[in-house]
Amino acid sequence: MKLDQIARQLELTDLTPELKSGDREATAGFASDLLSDVLAHASAGSLLVTVQVHLNVIAVAVHADLAGVIFAAGRSPEEPVRAKAVAEGVPLFASTLPAFDLAGRLYAMGVRGV
């Protein structure tokens, strides 16, 4: 599913609009706050749902070749983290919804886990 379609349906805030990444495809979903779990189990092209907002999330997203990251529960990274995501080409989104609700809604939209 395309990121712009997901963002629209979930009313996500696009934190990296300069990437113009709406046509990027999320091939799966993955929800975790344990970054080692993401590295070990998320497939390339996955869309990560997390409440972690630090710089390591971007490093993991790049290393795991994630389609993007959704920050849940009203969390949002500080500017240096956002800027690093732009530099690395990692689309970031934010939602006020809890991670559990986001995962459920993504599933209902047809985005499945690995």
N, CA, C and O of each residue as an XYZ file, in Angstrom:
456
protein
N       0.845     -1.172      0.000
C       0.000      0.000      0.000
C       0.900      1.247      0.000
O       1.926      1.276      0.679
N       0.520      2.236     -0.739
C       1.303      3.478     -0.848
C       1.251      4.283      0.460
O       0.227      4.326      1.141
N       2.377      4.913      0.785
C       2.450      5.697      2.021
C       1.462      6.848      2.040
O       0.899      7.153      3.092
N       1.234      7.501      0.893
C       0.293      8.624      0.892
C      -1.127      8.153      1.184
O      -1.893      8.860      1.839
N      -1.478      6.982      0.709
C      -2.791      6.409      0.979
C      -2.942      6.077      2.477
O      -3.978      6.349      3.084
N      -1.906      5.494      3.046
C      -1.915      5.183      4.478
C      -2.024      6.468      5.290
O      -2.833      6.558      6.214
N      -1.218      7.450      4.949
C      -1.214      8.720      5.685
C      -2.570      9.406      5.634
O      -3.041      9.951      6.632
N      -3.185      9.373      4.477
C      -4.512      9.984      4.322
C      -5.560      9.266      5.164
O      -6.306      9.900      5.909
N      -5.612      7.951      5.043
C      -6.641      7.179      5.739
C      -6.480      7.215      7.260
O      -7.471      7.182      7.990
N      -5.245      7.282      7.733
C      -5.000      7.309      9.179
C      -4.849      8.728      9.722
O      -4.631      8.921     10.918
N      -4.966      9.724      8.833
C      -4.823     11.131      9.208
C      -3.492     11.377      9.926
O      -3.442     12.006     10.983
N      -2.424     10.866      9.324
C      -1.085     11.020      9.881
C      -0.518     12.388      9.523
O      -0.861     12.963      8.491
N       0.337     12.891     10.372
C       1.087     14.100     10.084
C       2.379     13.694      9.393
O       3.146     12.895      9.930
N       2.623     14.234      8.217
C       3.854     13.953      7.483
C       4.953     14.844      8.054
O       4.918     16.065      7.903
N       5.928     14.221      8.710
C       7.018     14.973      9.342
C       8.168     15.243      8.381
O       9.066     16.025      8.691
N       8.146     14.602      7.218
C       9.218     14.769      6.231
C       8.629     15.052      4.843
O       8.895     14.312      3.896
N       7.833     16.115      4.721
C       7.174     16.378      3.430
C       8.153     16.646      2.295
O       7.824     16.444      1.126
N       9.345     17.097      2.634
C      10.315     17.385      1.579
C      10.785     16.129      0.850
O      11.376     16.229     -0.225
N      10.531     14.946      1.419
C      10.921     13.704      0.748
C       9.973     13.319     -0.374
O      10.339     12.541     -1.255
N       8.746     13.861     -0.352
C       7.759     13.528     -1.380
C       7.724     12.015     -1.602
O       7.872     11.531     -2.724
N       7.523     11.284     -0.502
C       7.628      9.826     -0.507
C       6.286      9.119     -0.621
O       6.201      7.918     -0.364
N       5.244      9.836     -0.998
C       3.905      9.264     -1.043
C       3.758      8.052     -1.933
O       2.924      7.188     -1.663
N       4.556      7.967     -2.995
C       4.457      6.833     -3.901
C       5.205      5.606     -3.391
O       5.099      4.523     -3.967
N       5.955      5.777     -2.317
C       6.689      4.636     -1.755
C       5.694      3.608     -1.239
O       4.665      3.955     -0.659
N       6.013      2.350     -1.458
C       5.137      1.242     -1.088
C       5.554      0.636      0.254
O       6.726      0.329      0.472
N       4.584      0.471      1.142
C       4.804     -0.285      2.378
C       4.326     -1.701      2.095
O       3.139     -1.923      1.859
N       5.239     -2.651      2.118
C       4.901     -4.032      1.778
C       4.464     -4.848      2.986
O       3.937     -5.951      2.834
N       4.678     -4.315      4.178
C       4.285     -4.996      5.415
C       4.262     -3.965      6.532
O       4.673     -2.819      6.354
N       3.778     -4.393      7.673
C       3.791     -3.544      8.853
C       4.552     -4.230      9.967
O       4.648     -5.457     10.006
N       5.093     -3.426     10.874
C       5.824     -3.975     12.018
C       5.676     -2.995     13.163
O       5.896     -1.797     12.983
N       5.309     -3.479     14.334
C       5.153     -2.627     15.511
C       6.059     -3.127     16.623
O       5.937     -4.265     17.076
N       6.967     -2.265     17.058
C       7.864     -2.632     18.156
C       8.573     -1.384     18.656
O       8.823     -0.440     17.908
N       8.888     -1.410     19.946
C       9.702     -0.353     20.538
C      11.097     -0.868     20.868
O      11.951     -0.116     21.338
N      11.316     -2.131     20.624
C      12.618     -2.755     20.847
C      13.343     -2.797     19.504
O      13.022     -3.616     18.643
N      14.315     -1.920     19.335
C      14.939     -1.754     18.021
C      15.704     -2.991     17.575
O      15.810     -3.242     16.374
N      16.238     -3.767     18.506
C      16.900     -5.016     18.118
C      15.883     -5.992     17.524
O      16.224     -6.782     16.643
N      14.651     -5.942     17.996
C      13.572     -6.760     17.452
C      13.269     -6.337     16.011
O      13.041     -7.180     15.143
N      13.270     -5.042     15.771
C      13.039     -4.526     14.423
C      14.143     -5.016     13.492
O      13.868     -5.496     12.393
N      15.389     -4.894     13.934
C      16.515     -5.345     13.104
C      16.440     -6.833     12.809
O      16.762     -7.269     11.703
N      16.018     -7.610     13.789
C      15.994     -9.065     13.629
C      14.808     -9.570     12.829
O      14.904    -10.605     12.169
N      13.670     -8.844     12.877
C      12.456     -9.437     12.336
C      11.689     -8.619     11.291
O      10.875     -9.190     10.566
N      11.914     -7.331     11.189
C      11.181     -6.538     10.194
C      11.743     -6.805      8.805
O      12.958     -6.865      8.616
N      10.864     -6.961      7.854
C      11.327     -7.184      6.484
C      11.533     -5.834      5.787
O      10.941     -4.824      6.167
N      12.370     -5.844      4.781
C      12.578     -4.643      3.971
C      11.231     -4.210      3.409
O      10.429     -5.036      2.975
N      10.998     -2.914      3.424
C       9.740     -2.378      2.925
C       8.651     -2.267      3.975
O       7.549     -1.805      3.681
N       8.953     -2.692      5.210
C       7.960     -2.604      6.288
C       7.783     -1.163      6.756
O       8.688     -0.336      6.647
N       6.605     -0.892      7.273
C       6.290      0.390      7.897
C       6.296      0.155      9.398
O       5.497     -0.633      9.906
N       7.188      0.830     10.112
C       7.353      0.639     11.544
C       6.438      1.561     12.332
O       6.355      2.755     12.045
N       5.752      1.010     13.324
C       4.974      1.783     14.292
C       5.721      1.693     15.619
O       5.991      0.595     16.105
N       6.055      2.842     16.206
C       6.830      2.867     17.442
C       6.550      4.137     18.227
O       6.013      5.104     17.689
N       6.919      4.129     19.506
C       6.873      5.357     20.306
C       8.286      5.889     20.549
O       8.453      6.952     21.148
N       9.291      5.165     20.094
C      10.677      5.617     20.230
C      10.920      6.769     19.247
O      10.559      6.665     18.074
N      11.521      7.849     19.710
C      11.709      9.020     18.841
C      13.164      9.476     18.749
O      13.430     10.605     18.338
N      14.094      8.624     19.120
C      15.495      9.030     19.124
C      16.200      8.669     17.813
O      15.628      8.016     16.941
N      17.426      9.102     17.700
C      18.202      8.967     16.466
C      18.406      7.514     16.041
O      18.513      7.234     14.847
N      18.461      6.594     16.992
C      18.677      5.194     16.640
C      17.539      4.627     15.787
O      17.752      3.682     15.027
N      16.344      5.189     15.904
C      15.227      4.730     15.081
C      15.550      4.948     13.608
O      15.222      4.112     12.767
N      16.180      6.051     13.301
C      16.532      6.355     11.907
C      17.608      5.395     11.423
O      17.530      4.886     10.305
N      18.603      5.147     12.252
C      19.668      4.204     11.884
C      19.095      2.814     11.614
O      19.489      2.157     10.651
N      18.177      2.371     12.450
C      17.549      1.068     12.268
C      16.702      1.061     11.000
O      16.718      0.085     10.250
N      15.972      2.130     10.756
C      15.142      2.213      9.554
C      15.991      2.108      8.289
O      15.603      1.446      7.327
N      17.137      2.757      8.295
C      18.039      2.700      7.144
C      18.601      1.288      7.001
O      18.571      0.704      5.918
N      19.113      0.748      8.104
C      19.738     -0.577      8.062
C      18.743     -1.669      7.646
O      19.096     -2.580      6.896
N      17.506     -1.574      8.133
C      16.484     -2.580      7.833
C      15.741     -2.286      6.528
O      14.883     -3.064      6.110
N      16.072     -1.167      5.889
C      15.433     -0.757      4.631
C      13.911     -0.656      4.777
O      13.153     -1.188      3.965
N      13.487      0.042      5.838
C      12.063      0.219      6.100
C      11.461      1.237      5.137
O      12.152      2.135      4.657
N      10.173      1.089      4.859
C       9.468      2.037      3.993
C       9.273      3.369      4.697
O       9.227      4.415      4.049
N       9.158      3.336      6.018
C       8.950      4.545      6.793
C       8.661      4.209      8.240
O       8.635      3.044      8.635
N       8.444      5.261      9.029
C       8.204      5.120     10.462
C       7.005      5.975     10.845
O       6.892      7.130     10.435
N       6.111      5.389     11.638
C       5.004      6.139     12.233
C       5.259      6.215     13.735
O       5.385      5.190     14.405
N       5.334      7.426     14.251
C       5.461      7.633     15.691
C       4.064      7.717     16.282
O       3.253      8.546     15.870
N       3.792      6.857     17.245
C       2.458      6.739     17.832
C       2.324      7.561     19.108
O       3.299      8.103     19.629
N       1.098      7.638     19.591
C       0.774      8.204     20.911
C       1.173      9.673     21.058
O       1.535     10.117     22.148
N       1.106     10.414     19.967
C       1.419     11.834     20.029
C       2.900     12.149     20.131
O       3.279     13.294     20.379
N       3.730     11.150     19.944
C       5.185     11.360     20.013
C       5.692     11.914     18.693
O       5.154     11.621     17.626
N       6.739     12.721     18.789
C       7.335     13.306     17.605
C       8.814     13.548     17.881
O       9.160     14.021     18.963
N       9.681     13.240     16.947
C      11.119     13.422     17.183
C      11.518     14.893     17.165
O      10.826     15.740     16.600
N      12.639     15.165     17.791
C      13.200     16.517     17.751
C      13.804     16.762     16.369
O      14.014     15.827     15.596
N      14.073     18.006     16.075
C      14.532     18.411     14.751
C      15.791     17.676     14.273
O      15.835     17.287     13.105
N      16.807     17.465     15.101
C      17.983     16.729     14.588
C      17.648     15.315     14.090
O      18.251     14.836     13.129
N      16.708     14.664     14.733
C      16.287     13.324     14.306
C      15.522     13.424     12.991
O      15.747     12.632     12.077
N      14.631     14.384     12.898
C      13.873     14.596     11.673
C      14.810     14.929     10.514
O      14.649     14.407      9.411
N      15.781     15.793     10.765
C      16.738     16.186      9.722
C      17.566     14.992      9.254
O      17.845     14.863      8.062
N      17.957     14.130     10.169
C      18.712     12.925      9.796
C      17.843     12.010      8.939
O      18.336     11.402      7.988
N      16.569     11.907      9.262
C      15.655     11.090      8.468
C      15.571     11.629      7.038
O      15.591     10.856      6.080
N      15.479     12.925      6.898
C      15.440     13.541      5.567
C      16.741     13.230      4.823
O      16.713     12.836      3.657
N      17.866     13.407      5.491
C      19.158     13.145      4.861
C      19.297     11.694      4.414
O      19.936     11.406      3.402
N      18.696     10.788      5.170
C      18.787      9.361      4.856
C      17.628      8.869      3.987
O      17.622      7.717      3.551
N      16.649      9.738      3.735
C      15.520      9.362      2.892
C      14.490      8.485      3.583
O      13.844      7.661      2.935
N      14.328      8.653      4.897
C      13.375      7.852      5.668
C      12.126      8.686      5.961
O      12.195      9.648      6.726
N      10.997      8.333      5.370
C       9.755      9.070      5.640
C       9.289      8.862      7.081
O       9.263      7.740      7.587
N       8.926      9.958      7.723
C       8.431      9.914      9.100
C       7.020     10.473      9.156
O       6.690     11.445      8.477
N       6.200      9.842      9.976
C       4.825     10.277     10.194
C       4.535     10.251     11.683
O       5.203      9.545     12.439
N       3.545     11.016     12.101
C       3.146     11.045     13.506
C       1.638     10.886     13.607
O       0.882     11.288     12.723
N       1.223     10.277     14.732
C      -0.193     10.079     15.003
C      -0.445     10.248     16.492
O       0.425      9.963     17.315
N      -1.630     10.709     16.828
C      -2.018     10.796     18.231
C      -2.544      9.454     18.737
O      -2.700      9.261     19.943
N      -2.815      8.532     17.819
C      -3.347      7.230     18.210
C      -2.285      6.380     18.914
O      -1.096      6.497     18.619
N      -2.718      5.525     19.845
C      -1.780      4.572     20.453
C      -1.280      3.575     19.400
O      -1.938      3.352     18.384
N      -0.122      2.986     19.653
C       0.463      2.029     18.715
C      -0.479      0.864     18.434
O      -0.570      0.404     17.296
N      -1.176      0.386     19.453
C      -2.101     -0.730     19.285
C      -3.200     -0.382     18.286
O      -3.525     -1.184     17.410
N      -3.763      0.801     18.417
C      -4.816      1.238     17.499
C      -4.278      1.401     16.081
O      -4.940      1.013     15.118
N      -3.096      1.968     15.947
C      -2.498      2.125     14.614
C      -2.280      0.768     13.951
O      -2.591      0.589     12.773
N      -1.748     -0.178     14.709
C      -1.510     -1.510     14.158
C      -2.827     -2.139     13.700
O      -2.891     -2.744     12.630
N      -3.856     -1.997     14.498
C      -5.161     -2.546     14.138
C      -5.734     -1.902     12.895
O      -6.294     -2.585     12.037
N      -5.600     -0.609     12.794
C      -6.123      0.089     11.619
C      -5.323     -0.248     10.357
O      -5.891     -0.397      9.276
N      -4.009     -0.366     10.506
C      -3.196     -0.784      9.364
C      -3.603     -2.178      8.898
O      -3.707     -2.430      7.698
N      -3.830     -3.069      9.838
C      -4.255     -4.425      9.506
C      -5.594     -4.407      8.772
O      -5.782     -5.108      7.778
N      -6.505     -3.605      9.271
C      -7.827     -3.495      8.643
C      -7.734     -2.928      7.229
O      -8.593     -3.199      6.389
N      -6.690     -2.139      6.968
C      -6.470     -1.574      5.633
C      -5.788     -2.566      4.695
O      -5.639     -2.295      3.503
N      -5.379     -3.698      5.223
C      -4.721     -4.710      4.387
C      -3.232     -4.792      4.546
O      -2.589     -5.592      3.867
N      -2.648     -3.982      5.432
C      -1.214     -4.047      5.688
C      -0.988     -5.169      6.702
O      -1.494     -5.103      7.823
N      -0.253     -6.170      6.326
C      -0.023     -7.341      7.175
C       1.392     -7.367      7.704
O       2.273     -6.684      7.181
N       1.609     -8.153      8.738
C       2.933     -8.347      9.301
C       3.775     -9.230      8.398
O       3.323     -9.710      7.358
N       4.974     -9.423      8.815
C       5.933    -10.208      8.045
C       5.503    -11.657      7.997
O       6.185    -12.484      7.392
